[in-house]
């Protein structure tokens, strides 16, 4: 259940919600990003996580 780790990481580091508490992305998009991370090869995971966090920062 590695995909749960990315969701926990994003939530814990305040990447999933705006300052108002509103979600930045919907649940379907979050699921797709988590699954993308889970099925990626180990050498690609860090890059994918950086892309996701940079996407959600803005």
N, C-alpha and C positions, 0 to 999 in steps of 0.2 A: 504494500500500500504506500508506495513511495510518492504517489501523486498527492497524498494528504500532507506530506511534508512541505511541499511547495505552497499549498494553501495556508498552512499554519505559518510558514515563514512570511508570506505576504501579509497576512492578518496581523501577526505579531509586530511587524515593522511598519505598520500603518500605510501600506500600499493600496489597500482595497477600498478605502473610504475617503471621501473628501472631508474637509474640516467640519462641514455641516453634518456629517454622519451619513450622507447619501453614498450609495455604492458608486464606484467609478466605472465598473463594468458589470454586465448582467451575469447571472449564474451559468448560463450556457457558454458564454465566452470564457469564464473562469474555468469551467470544466474542460473545455477544449485546450486551454493553455496548460492545465495540470496534466492532462493526458499526453500532450506533446512533450512535456518535460519527462514524464515517466517512461515513454517509449524511446526517447533519444539515447544515443550511445553515450557512454560515460565521458568521453572526451568532448562531447558537444554540450553536455548539461550546463556547464558554467556559462557558456556563451548564451544559451537559451535563457537561463535565469537572468543574466545581465540585460538581455533584450527586453524581457518581460518587466523587470523592475524599472528600466528606463522608460518603457511605454507607460507604465502606471504612475510615474513621478509627475508627468506633465498634466 
